Each structure stands twice: as C-alpha cells, then as structure tokens.
Amino acid sequence: MVHLKFLTVCGLAALSSLAAALPRPSCPDRLCMQTRAYITMHQVQKELGHLLSPGSHIYSPDDQAFQELTLRYQAFMPPRIQLVVQVGKEEDVSTVISYADRNSVEFYVVNRGHGLPVSQGTFNGIQIDVGLLRNITIGKDGTYGLFQGGTFDQQVIDYLWERGYVTTTGSCACVGMLGPGLGGGHGRLQNKYGLISDNMLKINAVLANGTAITVSADSHPDLFWAMQGAGHNFAAVTSFELKIYPRGPDTWYYKTYIFTEDKLEKLFELLNVVDEGKNQTSHMLNFGSYFWNPAFDANKPVIQWDFTYIGPQSNVEARLVPFNNLGPVNVTDGNIPYPEILAATGTGLDDPLCAPGINHVVGTAGTQLCNITTQRQIFDHFVEKSAAYPGLAGTFLVMESYGVHGVVTKDPASSAFPMRDDYLLFQVSVNYASNSSLDAAAVQWARETVDMWNQGQPTRRPTTYVNYGLGDESLESIYGYEPWRMEKLLRLKKTYDPYNKFRYYVPLIRDV
C-alpha cells in the first residue's frame, strides 16, 4: 500500500479540467466512466493512493517533503503544484496519468526541477515526481545502457566511468538527463558522439491518456523523430536506452583563466581562431562567462574562460600559450578524471549554478563565430544594467563552444532537433531573488542582450536552444524555420496528444 500524506482540510483548490484524449488503457479503479470538472485533493489521494506501488508517496502542501520536491531551480513564473505524487516504479507514471486524464486533472512530470520556460507558470495540478527512478543497467554487449527517467548527469557520469564507459550528458552535474535530452542535449562529449538525443535507441513513454508505449526507429518511428528535439510536447518518459562508449583517457586536463575587461577584444580574437575548427574532430572544448567578482575587479565584471581537453596536459599546452600570454589575473588547472571536471569548472553539484529558488530570466542565441564588436557592446551593456539595477547583480552571461563534429555529421532531417550548425551557444541569465519590481527590467535586459547577439550575425536567422530560452521566442526559432518541420510536428501532436496535455514546456501550441 502506498504511503499517504493526507490533507488536513478537504476543501483545497480544485484542479482545472481538460477532455479525454486517446483510447484509454484498462480501468483498475472503476472510475473510467466518471469525468469530473471539480475534484478535491483529498479525493485524489483517496482514489489514487491504493493504485500505486509500494514505495510511492502522495504529498500535500502541508508536508515537509512537498516543499522539498516542489523547490525549483527556476523561481520566475513557477507552476502551481496542488499535490505531488512521487512514484516508486515506472508503471506508476502510467497509473497517475491515466487517472489524471479520466478525471480532468492537469499533470506535469518532473525530475530535478531545472526547467526554465515561463510556460510552466500556466500549470495548476499534480506534479508527478520521478526522482526515485534512478536505476541504470548496462547492456550485455556494452554498447548501450538503460537509464530510468530520474537519472541525472553526475550520477550517470560516475556510474559509467567506474565501469569503463562514458555517454552523452549535459554539462551541469545537477541536471536530469531527460530534460535536456528531449530538447537535443548539448554536452562535453558532443564533438565526438553528438547530442544526448542523437544517442537514444529506445524510449519507454507514457502518452497523455496513460497508455505506455515503446518508441524507437522500429516502433512509432514518427514519434521517435519528434521526441529527439521536441519531446517535451509528446509524452512522459519513464526510461530510455542510450548508446555508451569506452571511457578513453584516464585523465582530462582543464585550465581556467580569469581576465579583466581590457583583454576582451584580444581574447575573442584568439577564441575565434580556436573555434574555426570546431566542426572537425577535436578533443578540446571551451566555455566562458561574464560575471561580477570583486576579488579580481571591484569596478567591472570579469571574464572567465575554461578550456577542457580530453587527455593529458602535454597534448594541449602549446595551444594554450597565447592565452597564457594574454595576462590573466588568475589561472587554475589540473589533470583529473572526467567525473571531477564538472566541479572543477564550476558546474558541480555543490556549485552556485545548481542552487534552487532564484529568478532566472533567460535568453539564448546560437552562432558560429563571436562578433567581437558585439561582445564588447554586450559587456558594456552588462555594466550599465548592473549599475542601474543593483538587485540584478547576480546576472551572468555564458558562452559555450563544445564542438559540433558529432552533431553536424547526423542528417538534419533525421530528428526534430533543428539547429545543428550553431557552433556556439550563448545564454544570458538575469538572476535575482523574487522581486516583482525587478521583473520588467530583467526581461528587458535579457531581450536586449539576445537582440545584440543576433544583430551581430545579420546573415543568420535567430535560433533558440529550447532548453536555454524563456519560451516566449518564436516557435520557428525554437523548432526550425523549414515549414515542413512545424507541419510535421503539429501533425504528430494532433495524433499523439490531440488535447495538448503536454503543454507546459515550450509548447508547440500556445493558444490554450
């Protein structure tokens, strides 16, 4: 019997309604003929609790666990959670979604809670938490692994490394595998192996009416295409098979520089030389940021740049000499195993980048080379905005160059991911404690920064990496400018989710 955390009051807010979707699975609770426009959370607990597996929990807002499970990385325009169902087994996801569909209850599947888009703020209902589903199984032939839906980057990296393997993950230790993966999934190994989604072999999914299906190149291949880049719109994923690879060199080399702003132009001249070859096979990647650090400069933001090399220091030292000669104010480096790279470069589990509960008003742009004039304009804009709004001083800009050889070698038409020629990925994150008086300024800062990035590449149309945007950008910039892409996605949406139940993460259909 599931462990229930009952409400002390029965009359809490009811959940909003939607009609039923596709043909329904079996009806173990004998409520299939009932579709109620008003249902209390007490009713949900009573009716749903005994259908779930042992180890599952239902939490109300009165429970401490509820507060922990609903704490999100993104505090700006958050979803309204009435109840949390923490599932103990994969099949529980189907049970909860089937129940929610039959009873006109909104549902949203959550793992680590790192979603950024404002579309989440339209949600009001049951959060299905899959954080307990963290099992990993390596296939007998060592070419793939089966990962449950609650797995996250650092866990996966550690588990595979200890057994002699690596796979494509995101770059931030605390983030779940599937959130980025369903939108493509950039990461440190993409130059060799492509995106997370490029390596998916099979997806165990639950449709909006609770039907569990297997999705692959051989089973529902049209949906498999859509799930690789626009997957948040179509189904909940309980587990997935992903290619894995021999882990390679025992140590990676990293080197982190901090420069003052007077080095900006020369730095980006050097970076453009490095990045011109990123469509070729390479073992080096780099990324950097603008942010405030008074320890190095009390008057202006500083520029941090990280280089990571898959292999020993001796193989890459000569390529970094120009950056040594540029005059950094601080340098740290080391030869360490790959699992330690995330913490060493500021994206580890305990780093501020993973801290929850802060407003993140974001914007993103993709490009191929840095426009140096634009980079200076954006830096100066950063200084001006920080002076005008001291409450937004926690803002940072991130610029990532992972290399794209493994990305561009895949046929662009083979998946829903539309932007394989974005060699560089930029994001501005205007960060602040919740304060409505700062919201408009934060949105303006983010939009102006993105506009400057895009104006700096006038021959290219704006692109929006679905996992880095605020979600108010044009659908074409997110899901592709080729008309056939949106036509295909909308046709599949009508087939697999005709009532738009999966609409809370950068939805394909916005007029609901």
Order of alpha helices (4+ residues) and beta strands (2+ residues): beta-alpha-beta-alpha-beta-alpha-beta-beta-beta-beta-alpha-beta-alpha-alpha-beta-beta-alpha-beta-beta-beta-alpha-beta-beta-alpha-beta-alpha-beta-alpha-beta-alpha-beta-alpha-alpha-alpha
